[in-house]
Amino acid sequence: MLLRILDILLPIFFIVALSYAYARWRGVDMRIPNRLNMEIFIPALLFSVLAQHRFQADNELYLGLGCILVIFGCGLISWLVAWLWQIDSRTLLTPMMFKNAANMGIPVQVLAFGSEHLSTAVLLFVLTNVLHFTLGAYLFSRRTDWQDLLRTPMIPATLLGVAVSLWQVPLPATLLTSLEMLGQMAVPLMLVGLGVRLMEVDFKLWRIGLLGGILSPLAGLAIGLLLVQILPLDKTQVGMLLLYSALPPAVINYMLADHYQQQPQLVASMVLLGNLLTLVTLPLALWLALPPV
């Protein structure tokens, strides 16, 4: 199982490291690529994925509730840690609350439980994404206008994709193919942006970065272990919630921090170290999540 997890994680680390090395060699301005990603590529990814999946809301209601409780529970713990350590809560809360449910969560959950549970993994991603770009963006910038958030392309793309899925609206194959091609650029470009941003990381602050990298999966897993004792979930849902709980901070946290200029170097450090630590945290989560053979 560890080798299967490495097959997922190592390409991510390779892209980040290569981007960092290239940025040190050439120097890269990521402002325009990041804007294209947030306004074109990520919305295309969200819509194309959501529109083509069929959700089973009745069977996944409690799993969705568990996902939301993990997010808010991590937020509460992170707020207490920020208060005790005198860290800016706007910097710590969002990376700790919103996990890498897309480019890491979905493949790990599908590998563990099979492709027949892909739609469930996507549901967890949808819930995380909607809260991330509404509540998460607000936490980064307390002055954010909610109407402006709704005009952000990622939010209507998510809502429209869910609507198309629920109402089973037929879409032209050409449109879907075009959106899928655009969406395939989103995750690699997020990782490239993270690698470039690491050029600006202040390693004097590595302790806080390491704190964030450890806090997100361990706090989440502790909350997940409590929730699976309370919520009426089947064995597969228990495993999926535990895996979700142990995920590291999402890469896109760095992009939001950069967009709102909320200590992006520190957030990038948390994201990188958190994803590196998945070499330890995800095998632990899998050991807890998978039923005995």
Secondary structure, 3 states (H helix, E strand, C coil): CHHHHHHHHHHHHHHHHHHHHHHHHHCCCCHHHHHHHHHHHHHHHHHHHHHCCCCCHHHHHHHHHHHHHHHHHHHHHHHHHHHHHCCCHHHHHHHHHCECHHHHHHHHHHHHHCHHHHHHHHHHHHHHHHHHHHHHHHHHCCCCCHHHHHCCCHHHHHHHHHHHHHHCCCCCHHHHHHHHHHHCCHHHHHHHHHHHHHHHCCHHHHHHHHHHHHHHHHHHHHHHHHHCCCCCCCHHHHHHHHHHHCCCECCHHHHHHHHHCCCHHHHHHHHHHHHHCHHHHHHHHHHHHCCCC
